[in-house]
Amino acid sequence: MIGLRTPTSRRRWPCAVASLLMLAAAGSGAASGADDAPPEKGPPLAFVGDMPIDGAAIGLVIRRLHPVSKPSGEQRRQIEVSVLEQLVDEALLRAELANQLVEVADGEIQAGVERLRGQLASRGVTLEAFMAESGRDERGLREQIRLELAIDKYIRPRMTADQVNAFFEQNRREFDGTRLRVSHIVLRPDIVDTEGVDRQVRQAEVIRRDILQGKIAFDEAARRFSAGPSRHKGGDVGWITRSGPMVEAFNKPVFTLAKGNVSKPIMTPFGVHLVKVIDVEPGRIGLDAVRPGLEKMMAAQLIRDLLAKARAATPVTYTPGVAHFDPATPADGPDPRRIIVEGGE
């Protein structure tokens, strides 16, 4: 996370977008630490509505994330694109909270500042030292606290007991210990690039179509096409739980499938997969045992939904030549994220 989690409310809601709440001070003209001069305003990299995203903010956040190492080349580009999206999402979130008429009084912000001061004092750190080390000024800190309080005010009324119960039922497999027995077909591209992956996705789609049309059985397709050792058992990899042993990119879509379903192509670091659910063993874990994790997931979903509303209501434009994520490949989508440059490269 970027920065310190501030105790501004009774409950901490995690953000659906990585580090979103910790970025609030980044574009506010914050002072920097002892080793960095205060950043001058840079050219805008993007506009959220009429609000510019300051280019200097990117470098400031990267210095916070990497105070010792100096990323360069493609690594630096990936980091810059990720930080830019986080700053855009933060601006969108502020705009939508304002549209929702979520207001935070100055007294509430001051109370948050004092709570933070007390928490830091218990660790032997002054608020002033924390701001200097993390590259924040008082205005940026207060804006961060304002955002966190506004999010808390937005989320809390939407998490009644009935709504939490309904969310648990909708996402029961995520939490109740359900086990799935699955078989898979994994295709591994000869060359790990966009063209190679796309070719394997197209092949997986053809195989899936033939399976669904009854032209070939799944286990036979696994023996014929799969590159994994499970091909010798018709693709059977045994029982899995939501938390493992397969990776999240595999588990997340598979745990939405019913018994007998064959997935669409799933991309993981190990290749392109088709997965069939052979059997389901329902879990027995109840809501009370998993409430903290479920409420975090529900809060994250509420924020994702809020951001989706913001993107529909507020245009985002990027300065020509600025690299950014392709909106057609969102962070929670099924496809790998693509970086694009419009009007430049």
C-alpha angles and dihedrals in degrees: 000000000000109000132343125319102243120216094229097139142023093260130034114226113202115226121244090221114064112264092344097144093048094057097066095101095045098088098035101093090263120183115244135228126278095275096049131065115229105273118248117227112274130205113287113265095193143354125230099200100312094333114107122220104222116231092217090063091068094059092045093054092046090053088053092049095043108028093160109024120062108214115210142173118014092350090057091047092052091049093047092051092048093049092047091054091049091052091048091049091049091053090047091050092052091050094049094046087054090049088052088054093239105162131187119199122226089242091058091051092049090051088053091051091052092048089052091048090053094047091051092046090056086060094047094253127123122223090238092054091049092052092047093049095046096043098246134134125206094262092053092047092051091049090052091051090047090055094048092049091048091052090049091051091049096047104040098068090048094058104069120154091260092049093048091050091050091049090052091053091048092050101030095134090058091065116012099077097255114172126208128199107214143180123202144189113213123196117194119201116232090224118033100224135106093272093050094048092046090053091053092047090054091049090049090052091053092049091048092050091052091049093050091047091052095244092125135011118243094241091050091049089051092052091047103041112016120106093200127095090244088074087086088064096044090268095302111154096171129230123348133183129212090261099046170182087241120065122264093252087061100038100046097064095032093058090060091062126099123224110289095019122132115213128231113250111302120201121213133157086268098058141275115321139198110197131195123195107225099178141356127217107193117226126239103205113121132217097260092059093054102030098119094052093042093051090051090052091047092049090050090051091050090053092047089052090049091052091049089056090048093051090051092050103036124052118227117204127182126214111252111267095024115126116229141155117281106250087219088070105052122186093254095041128109096247130075114263116260126207115219136182119206122202092001126063 
